[in-house]
Amino acid sequence: MSKHSVTIPVRTAARSELDGGWAQLQGDCARMVAHWAVPAAVAERVPATLIHGVVVPSASARLVGAMPEYGA
């Protein structure tokens, strides 16, 4: 067992709204889309081990992580 314990405060807001909600996630994606280049042709899949340099705002990562489909 760990020496440290973590207490997570209970909030009345829905989990998806704790970090700005869906609108903030959509805004983050809209700002990132300019950085996504569209290739002229479909390339082969790249192994996940070769993907690097992707930066996601921590609030968006927490929001997606709190969604049952992707995280908790």
N, CA, C and O atoms as CSV, one atom per row, in Angstrom:
chain,resi,resn,atom,element,x,y,z
A,1,MET,N,N,0.835,-1.175,0.000
A,1,MET,CA,C,0.000,0.000,0.000
A,1,MET,C,C,0.882,1.241,0.000
A,1,MET,O,O,1.963,1.233,0.589
A,2,SER,N,N,0.445,2.272,-0.634
A,2,SER,CA,C,1.184,3.518,-0.772
A,2,SER,C,C,1.238,4.287,0.546
A,2,SER,O,O,0.352,4.156,1.389
A,3,LYS,N,N,2.287,5.089,0.712
A,3,LYS,CA,C,2.418,5.952,1.886
A,3,LYS,C,C,1.481,7.146,1.808
A,3,LYS,O,O,1.144,7.753,2.824
A,4,HIS,N,N,1.065,7.476,0.593
A,4,HIS,CA,C,0.246,8.658,0.378
A,4,HIS,C,C,-1.165,8.271,-0.015
A,4,HIS,O,O,-1.394,7.245,-0.656
A,5,SER,N,N,-2.092,9.101,0.379
A,5,SER,CA,C,-3.466,8.874,-0.055
A,5,SER,C,C,-3.947,10.112,-0.799
A,5,SER,O,O,-3.475,11.222,-0.555
A,6,VAL,N,N,-4.865,9.910,-1.684
A,6,VAL,CA,C,-5.404,10.999,-2.482
A,6,VAL,C,C,-6.882,11.117,-2.183
A,6,VAL,O,O,-7.614,10.128,-2.221
A,7,THR,N,N,-7.317,12.323,-1.888
A,7,THR,CA,C,-8.727,12.582,-1.663
A,7,THR,C,C,-9.247,13.395,-2.832
A,7,THR,O,O,-8.745,14.481,-3.125
A,8,ILE,N,N,-10.251,12.861,-3.491
A,8,ILE,CA,C,-10.852,13.556,-4.621
A,8,ILE,C,C,-12.136,14.207,-4.137
A,8,ILE,O,O,-13.044,13.517,-3.675
A,9,PRO,N,N,-12.222,15.542,-4.240
A,9,PRO,CA,C,-13.433,16.212,-3.761
A,9,PRO,C,C,-14.636,15.846,-4.623
A,9,PRO,O,O,-14.530,15.697,-5.841
A,10,VAL,N,N,-15.776,15.707,-3.964
A,10,VAL,CA,C,-17.021,15.421,-4.672
A,10,VAL,C,C,-17.633,16.750,-5.069
A,10,VAL,O,O,-17.759,17.661,-4.251
A,11,ARG,N,N,-18.013,16.850,-6.335
A,11,ARG,CA,C,-18.616,18.082,-6.826
A,11,ARG,C,C,-20.000,17.767,-7.344
A,11,ARG,O,O,-20.291,16.633,-7.725
A,12,THR,N,N,-20.837,18.760,-7.356
A,12,THR,CA,C,-22.201,18.545,-7.823
A,12,THR,C,C,-22.313,18.644,-9.338
A,12,THR,O,O,-23.293,18.174,-9.915
A,13,ALA,N,N,-21.328,19.247,-9.989
A,13,ALA,CA,C,-21.366,19.380,-11.449
A,13,ALA,C,C,-21.148,18.020,-12.096
A,13,ALA,O,O,-20.520,17.134,-11.516
A,14,ALA,N,N,-21.670,17.870,-13.291
A,14,ALA,CA,C,-21.445,16.635,-14.045
A,14,ALA,C,C,-19.957,16.498,-14.323
A,14,ALA,O,O,-19.270,17.504,-14.497
A,15,ARG,N,N,-19.444,15.270,-14.367
A,15,ARG,CA,C,-18.013,15.041,-14.571
A,15,ARG,C,C,-17.519,15.715,-15.841
A,15,ARG,O,O,-16.412,16.253,-15.860
A,16,SER,N,N,-18.312,15.698,-16.894
A,16,SER,CA,C,-17.864,16.273,-18.160
A,16,SER,C,C,-17.745,17.786,-18.103
A,16,SER,O,O,-17.122,18.387,-18.978
A,17,GLU,N,N,-18.327,18.411,-17.096
A,17,GLU,CA,C,-18.286,19.868,-16.991
A,17,GLU,C,C,-17.200,20.365,-16.040
A,17,GLU,O,O,-17.024,21.577,-15.912
A,18,LEU,N,N,-16.478,19.493,-15.380
A,18,LEU,CA,C,-15.493,19.909,-14.387
A,18,LEU,C,C,-14.348,20.707,-14.986
A,18,LEU,O,O,-13.814,21.597,-14.324
A,19,ASP,N,N,-13.958,20.415,-16.214
A,19,ASP,CA,C,-12.806,21.071,-16.815
A,19,ASP,C,C,-13.182,21.947,-18.006
A,19,ASP,O,O,-12.347,22.180,-18.881
A,20,GLY,N,N,-14.395,22.428,-18.059
A,20,GLY,CA,C,-14.785,23.310,-19.143
A,20,GLY,C,C,-15.832,22.719,-20.049
A,20,GLY,O,O,-16.527,23.458,-20.746
A,21,GLY,N,N,-15.966,21.425,-20.061
A,21,GLY,CA,C,-17.027,20.786,-20.803
A,21,GLY,C,C,-16.751,20.573,-22.274
A,21,GLY,O,O,-15.643,20.773,-22.772
A,22,TRP,N,N,-17.801,20.161,-22.939
A,22,TRP,CA,C,-17.733,19.794,-24.351
A,22,TRP,C,C,-17.319,20.974,-25.218
A,22,TRP,O,O,-16.531,20.808,-26.150
A,23,ALA,N,N,-17.836,22.160,-24.927
A,23,ALA,CA,C,-17.504,23.347,-25.732
A,23,ALA,C,C,-16.002,23.632,-25.689
A,23,ALA,O,O,-15.411,23.990,-26.708
A,24,GLN,N,N,-15.390,23.478,-24.528
A,24,GLN,CA,C,-13.944,23.710,-24.420
A,24,GLN,C,C,-13.177,22.660,-25.218
A,24,GLN,O,O,-12.201,22.989,-25.892
A,25,LEU,N,N,-13.608,21.403,-25.147
A,25,LEU,CA,C,-12.946,20.355,-25.911
A,25,LEU,C,C,-13.047,20.634,-27.407
A,25,LEU,O,O,-12.067,20.471,-28.134
A,26,GLN,N,N,-14.218,21.050,-27.869
A,26,GLN,CA,C,-14.389,21.380,-29.288
A,26,GLN,C,C,-13.488,22.547,-29.685
A,26,GLN,O,O,-12.907,22.542,-30.771
A,27,GLY,N,N,-13.372,23.543,-28.812
A,27,GLY,CA,C,-12.495,24.682,-29.090
A,27,GLY,C,C,-11.036,24.265,-29.169
A,27,GLY,O,O,-10.297,24.727,-30.039
A,28,ASP,N,N,-10.621,23.387,-28.257
A,28,ASP,CA,C,-9.247,22.886,-28.281
A,28,ASP,C,C,-8.978,22.143,-29.588
A,28,ASP,O,O,-7.923,22.310,-30.198
A,29,CYS,N,N,-9.929,21.331,-30.007
A,29,CYS,CA,C,-9.764,20.584,-31.269
A,29,CYS,C,C,-9.720,21.533,-32.459
A,29,CYS,O,O,-8.927,21.335,-33.379
A,30,ALA,N,N,-10.563,22.559,-32.450
A,30,ALA,CA,C,-10.581,23.518,-33.556
A,30,ALA,C,C,-9.237,24.239,-33.666
A,30,ALA,O,O,-8.766,24.511,-34.771
A,31,ARG,N,N,-8.620,24.548,-32.523
A,31,ARG,CA,C,-7.310,25.203,-32.555
A,31,ARG,C,C,-6.220,24.253,-33.039
A,31,ARG,O,O,-5.259,24.694,-33.668
A,32,MET,N,N,-6.350,22.965,-32.760
A,32,MET,CA,C,-5.329,22.000,-33.152
A,32,MET,C,C,-5.453,21.575,-34.607
A,32,MET,O,O,-4.466,21.132,-35.196
A,33,VAL,N,N,-6.633,21.696,-35.206
A,33,VAL,CA,C,-6.854,21.168,-36.557
A,33,VAL,C,C,-5.914,21.801,-37.580
A,33,VAL,O,O,-5.554,21.150,-38.560
A,34,ALA,N,N,-5.516,23.033,-37.378
A,34,ALA,CA,C,-4.597,23.687,-38.314
A,34,ALA,C,C,-3.233,22.984,-38.356
A,34,ALA,O,O,-2.491,23.118,-39.329
A,35,HIS,N,N,-2.914,22.247,-37.312
A,35,HIS,CA,C,-1.623,21.551,-37.236
A,35,HIS,C,C,-1.673,20.162,-37.861
A,35,HIS,O,O,-0.640,19.505,-37.990
A,36,TRP,N,N,-2.857,19.710,-38.249
A,36,TRP,CA,C,-3.007,18.382,-38.822
A,36,TRP,C,C,-2.940,18.476,-40.336
A,36,TRP,O,O,-3.855,18.998,-40.973
A,37,ALA,N,N,-1.874,17.979,-40.903
A,37,ALA,CA,C,-1.710,17.996,-42.354
A,37,ALA,C,C,-2.520,16.856,-42.967
A,37,ALA,O,O,-2.571,15.755,-42.419
A,38,VAL,N,N,-3.136,17.124,-44.082
A,38,VAL,CA,C,-3.899,16.097,-44.791
A,38,VAL,C,C,-3.011,15.556,-45.908
A,38,VAL,O,O,-2.649,16.295,-46.823
A,39,PRO,N,N,-2.660,14.274,-45.842
A,39,PRO,CA,C,-1.797,13.714,-46.878
A,39,PRO,C,C,-2.523,13.613,-48.217
A,39,PRO,O,O,-3.746,13.481,-48.269
A,40,ALA,N,N,-1.743,13.677,-49.299
A,40,ALA,CA,C,-2.320,13.561,-50.642
A,40,ALA,C,C,-2.844,12.150,-50.881
A,40,ALA,O,O,-3.834,11.971,-51.591
A,41,ALA,N,N,-2.203,11.163,-50.308
A,41,ALA,CA,C,-2.618,9.767,-50.467
A,41,ALA,C,C,-2.654,9.104,-49.096
A,41,ALA,O,O,-1.987,9.545,-48.160
A,42,VAL,N,N,-3.425,8.061,-48.994
A,42,VAL,CA,C,-3.525,7.324,-47.739
A,42,VAL,C,C,-2.227,6.543,-47.525
A,42,VAL,O,O,-1.796,5.781,-48.391
A,43,ALA,N,N,-1.624,6.744,-46.376
A,43,ALA,CA,C,-0.373,6.058,-46.040
A,43,ALA,C,C,-0.668,4.822,-45.194
A,43,ALA,O,O,-1.780,4.651,-44.694
A,44,GLU,N,N,0.323,3.979,-45.043
A,44,GLU,CA,C,0.180,2.817,-44.184
A,44,GLU,C,C,0.099,3.282,-42.738
A,44,GLU,O,O,0.554,4.374,-42.400
A,45,ARG,N,N,-0.477,2.454,-41.901
A,45,ARG,CA,C,-0.593,2.791,-40.478
A,45,ARG,C,C,0.790,2.919,-39.860
A,45,ARG,O,O,1.702,2.159,-40.189
A,46,VAL,N,N,0.935,3.870,-38.976
A,46,VAL,CA,C,2.196,4.096,-38.272
A,46,VAL,C,C,2.085,3.447,-36.896
A,46,VAL,O,O,1.085,3.648,-36.207
A,47,PRO,N,N,3.084,2.677,-36.482
A,47,PRO,CA,C,3.041,2.085,-35.138
A,47,PRO,C,C,2.985,3.181,-34.065
A,47,PRO,O,O,3.614,4.230,-34.204
A,48,ALA,N,N,2.244,2.929,-33.024
A,48,ALA,CA,C,2.093,3.906,-31.942
A,48,ALA,C,C,3.436,4.313,-31.336
A,48,ALA,O,O,3.578,5.431,-30.841
A,49,THR,N,N,4.408,3.425,-31.372
A,49,THR,CA,C,5.723,3.737,-30.806
A,49,THR,C,C,6.453,4.823,-31.583
A,49,THR,O,O,7.391,5.429,-31.064
A,50,LEU,N,N,6.037,5.078,-32.819
A,50,LEU,CA,C,6.684,6.110,-33.634
A,50,LEU,C,C,5.982,7.465,-33.539
A,50,LEU,O,O,6.475,8.458,-34.074
A,51,ILE,N,N,4.846,7.507,-32.868
A,51,ILE,CA,C,4.105,8.762,-32.742
A,51,ILE,C,C,4.658,9.522,-31.543
A,51,ILE,O,O,4.704,8.992,-30.432
A,52,HIS,N,N,5.075,10.760,-31.769
A,52,HIS,CA,C,5.601,11.586,-30.688
A,52,HIS,C,C,5.334,13.050,-31.008
A,52,HIS,O,O,5.042,13.402,-32.151
A,53,GLY,N,N,5.434,13.885,-30.009
A,53,GLY,CA,C,5.265,15.315,-30.210
A,53,GLY,C,C,3.823,15.787,-30.208
A,53,GLY,O,O,3.554,16.938,-30.555
A,54,VAL,N,N,2.885,14.925,-29.824
A,54,VAL,CA,C,1.485,15.327,-29.762
A,54,VAL,C,C,1.245,15.966,-28.399
A,54,VAL,O,O,1.523,15.358,-27.366
A,55,VAL,N,N,0.733,17.181,-28.398
A,55,VAL,CA,C,0.476,17.891,-27.151
A,55,VAL,C,C,-1.019,18.166,-27.051
A,55,VAL,O,O,-1.617,18.741,-27.959
A,56,VAL,N,N,-1.611,17.751,-25.945
A,56,VAL,CA,C,-3.031,17.963,-25.697
A,56,VAL,C,C,-3.146,18.772,-24.410
A,56,VAL,O,O,-2.509,18.421,-23.416
A,57,PRO,N,N,-3.941,19.848,-24.395
A,57,PRO,CA,C,-4.119,20.606,-23.157
A,57,PRO,C,C,-4.585,19.684,-22.030
A,57,PRO,O,O,-5.432,18.816,-22.242
A,58,SER,N,N,-4.032,19.875,-20.837
A,58,SER,CA,C,-4.332,18.967,-19.726
A,58,SER,C,C,-5.821,18.951,-19.397
A,58,SER,O,O,-6.353,17.905,-19.026
A,59,ALA,N,N,-6.500,20.083,-19.524
A,59,ALA,CA,C,-7.942,20.108,-19.244
A,59,ALA,C,C,-8.695,19.216,-20.222
A,59,ALA,O,O,-9.643,18.534,-19.833
A,60,SER,N,N,-8.286,19.214,-21.478
A,60,SER,CA,C,-8.940,18.358,-22.473
A,60,SER,C,C,-8.633,16.897,-22.200
A,60,SER,O,O,-9.509,16.043,-22.336
A,61,ALA,N,N,-7.404,16.601,-21.818
A,61,ALA,CA,C,-7.037,15.225,-21.509
A,61,ALA,C,C,-7.849,14.708,-20.326
A,61,ALA,O,O,-8.304,13.564,-20.336
A,62,ARG,N,N,-8.033,15.550,-19.304
A,62,ARG,CA,C,-8.843,15.143,-18.150
A,62,ARG,C,C,-10.296,14.944,-18.553
A,62,ARG,O,O,-10.948,14.008,-18.089
A,63,LEU,N,N,-10.806,15.815,-19.412
A,63,LEU,CA,C,-12.193,15.704,-19.861
A,63,LEU,C,C,-12.404,14.384,-20.607
A,63,LEU,O,O,-13.355,13.655,-20.324
A,64,VAL,N,N,-11.529,14.083,-21.548
A,64,VAL,CA,C,-11.658,12.834,-22.308
A,64,VAL,C,C,-11.437,11.645,-21.389
A,64,VAL,O,O,-12.127,10.633,-21.516
A,65,GLY,N,N,-10.491,11.747,-20.469
A,65,GLY,CA,C,-10.236,10.664,-19.529
A,65,GLY,C,C,-11.417,10.365,-18.619
A,65,GLY,O,O,-11.575,9.241,-18.144
A,66,ALA,N,N,-12.247,11.374,-18.378
A,66,ALA,CA,C,-13.426,11.191,-17.527
A,66,ALA,C,C,-14.603,10.594,-18.286
A,66,ALA,O,O,-15.592,10.188,-17.675
A,67,MET,N,N,-14.507,10.537,-19.615
A,67,MET,CA,C,-15.601,9.963,-20.406
A,67,MET,C,C,-15.544,8.439,-20.326
A,67,MET,O,O,-14.476,7.854,-20.505
A,68,PRO,N,N,-16.673,7.790,-20.062
A,68,PRO,CA,C,-16.664,6.336,-19.943
A,68,PRO,C,C,-16.185,5.621,-21.193
A,68,PRO,O,O,-15.644,4.518,-21.107
A,69,GLU,N,N,-16.378,6.240,-22.361
A,69,GLU,CA,C,-15.966,5.592,-23.596
A,69,GLU,C,C,-14.450,5.520,-23.731
A,69,GLU,O,O,-13.938,4.638,-24.420
A,70,TYR,N,N,-13.715,6.440,-23.083
A,70,TYR,CA,C,-12.267,6.528,-23.271
A,70,TYR,C,C,-11.459,6.323,-21.999
A,70,TYR,O,O,-10.314,5.876,-22.070
A,71,GLY,N,N,-12.010,6.629,-20.869
A,71,GLY,CA,C,-11.221,6.596,-19.631
A,71,GLY,C,C,-11.955,5.887,-18.521
A,71,GLY,O,O,-12.104,4.665,-18.518
A,72,ALA,N,N,-12.409,6.684,-17.581
A,72,ALA,CA,C,-13.044,6.149,-16.363
A,72,ALA,C,C,-14.337,5.429,-16.623
A,72,ALA,O,O,-14.968,4.934,-15.688
